[in-house]
Amino acid sequence: MDFFTSMDISASALAAERTRMNLISSNLANVNSTRTAEGGPYRRKDAVFTATPVKEGNSFGAALSRANDARSVQVTQINEDQRPPRLQYEPGHPDADPNGYVAYPNVNVVEEMADMITASRSYEANITATQAAKSMALKTLDLLR
């Protein structure tokens, strides 16, 4: 795998994790949103990642990469969680149903925080991989001098 391919793979993973972090932030920001433009409470959103083959030419390095099955990461879909909303008894709330229950989003703050830590760690790992590839390329250039 050449330098640019490794950078492309890390960049695709960084972009995917950034999307995931944005969705987590949106979920946390709307944890108490009982009314949306679509109607009803906010629904938790989650990104679906897919590994896609790296597009390379017909060089020896490209053939070697295909043999190693190098793949980049793409966000192929953003799903809305289909779990039912959390019902809470608040008869005075403007969004309460006739029985006095308010439908709150199906966002679990603890789950979102755990997802945020995982996404943050994945982001850090990809930055480390990018820095390692850059360092190896610089060392190679030093050897050629």
Sequence and secondary structure as in RCSB ss.txt:
>XXXX:A:sequence
MDFFTSMDISASALAAERTRMNLISSNLANVNSTRTAEGGPYRRKDAVFTATPVKEGNSFGAALSRANDARSVQV
TQINEDQRPPRLQYEPGHPDADPNGYVAYPNVNVVEEMADMITASRSYEANITATQAAKSMALKTLDLLR
>XXXX:A:secstr
  HHHHHHHHHHHHHHHHHHHHHHHHHHHTTT    TTSSS   EEEEEEEEE    SSHHHHHHHHHT EEEEE
EEEEE  S  EEEE TTSTT  TTSEEEE    HHHHHHHHHHHHHHHHHHHHHHHHHHHHHHHHHHHH 
